[in-house]
Amino acid sequence: MSAATASSPTSFQNQARPWWMMLIEGVALAIIGAVLLWAPAKTAANTWLFLVTFLGIWWIIRGVLDIVSMFIDHSAWGWKLFMGIISIIAGGYIVMYPIAAAVLLPQIFALILGIWGLVQGIVMLMLAFRGGGWGPGILGVLAIIFGIFLIGAYGDFGMGLAFIWGAAVLALLGGIVMIVQAFRTRTA
């Protein structure tokens, strides 16, 4: 890459997140997906509450990792900071009030999750197209599909159960993709 290209405002030099950070995220995401798909839950309400609490914890972890990655790779730092702060605030609120989030506002919660998935997917796709690799691209597409699904069906009866299955499948697939990408990044 020439010096003129490197200093171009449209160029993007991406320092990938450390492989171990991607591996931790992938393992956590795969575990969450597997637990939601196969763990015995006595009732749908318990599963929904479990999901909401786990999702709050995941958002906090994801927000912290987004902010940490901002210091490792300074590209798109504004988006990383924005998504990190939003994730930490949303996750903190959910962890503090899981019953309110699960019982009182399931439709609005699903809508917010859909919007968050859409925004997160768009950001991941932008990073993938700017040199982030195929892992963030696949996760971005999955997050966009998941977001559109939630936005389109958030008012339907039984959305909680559909949300549980959708989140479980997305988490499991996303975790596997991140684990594979982490090991590919490490060997490269």
Residue pairs with C-beta under 8 A, 6 or more apart in sequence:
1 11
5 11
6 13
12 75
12 130
12 131
13 75
13 131
14 73
14 75
14 127
14 130
14 131
14 132
15 72
15 73
15 75
16 22
16 73
16 132
16 133
16 185
17 69
17 72
17 73
18 72
19 182
19 183
19 185
19 186
20 182
20 186
21 65
21 68
21 69
22 135
22 178
22 181
22 182
22 185
23 178
23 179
23 182
23 183
23 186
24 65
25 61
25 62
25 65
25 175
25 178
26 174
26 175
26 176
26 177
26 178
26 179
26 180
26 181
26 182
27 175
27 179
28 58
28 61
28 175
29 58
29 171
29 172
29 174
29 175
29 178
30 171
30 172
30 175
30 176
30 178
30 179
31 175
32 54
32 58
32 168
32 171
32 175
33 167
33 168
33 169
33 170
33 171
33 172
33 173
33 174
33 175
34 172
35 54
36 47
36 50
36 51
36 54
36 164
36 167
36 168
36 171
37 165
37 168
37 169
37 172
41 47
41 50
44 160
44 161
44 164
45 102
47 164
48 102
48 106
48 160
48 163
48 164
49 98
49 99
49 102
51 102
51 163
51 164
51 167
52 94
52 98
52 101
52 102
52 109
53 94
53 95
53 98
55 91
55 94
55 113
55 167
56 90
56 91
56 92
56 93
56 94
56 95
56 98
56 101
57 91
57 95
58 91
59 87
59 88
59 90
59 91
59 94
60 87
60 88
60 91
60 92
60 95
61 91
62 84
62 87
62 91
63 83
63 84
63 85
63 86
63 87
63 88
63 89
63 91
64 84
64 88
65 84
66 80
66 81
66 83
66 84
66 87
67 80
67 81
67 84
67 85
67 88
69 80
70 77
70 80
70 81
70 84
75 130
76 123
76 126
76 127
76 130
79 123
79 126
83 119
83 120
83 123
86 116
87 116
90 112
90 116
93 101
94 101
101 109
102 109
106 159
106 160
107 154
107 155
107 159
108 154
110 150
110 153
110 154
110 159
110 160
110 163
111 150
111 151
111 154
113 147
113 150
113 163
114 146
114 147
114 148
114 149
114 150
114 151
114 152
114 154
115 147
115 151
116 147
117 143
117 144
117 146
117 147
117 150
118 143
118 144
118 147
118 148
118 151
119 147
120 140
120 143
120 147
121 139
121 140
121 141
121 142
121 143
121 144
121 145
121 146
121 147
122 140
122 144
123 140
124 132
124 136
124 137
124 139
124 140
124 143
125 136
125 137
125 140
125 141
125 144
126 140
127 136
127 140
128 134
128 135
128 136
128 137
128 140
129 137
133 181
133 184
133 185
134 181
135 177
135 178
135 180
135 181
135 184
136 181
138 177
139 174
139 177
139 178
142 170
142 173
142 174
143 170
143 174
146 166
146 167
146 170
149 166
150 163
150 166
153 159
153 162
156 162
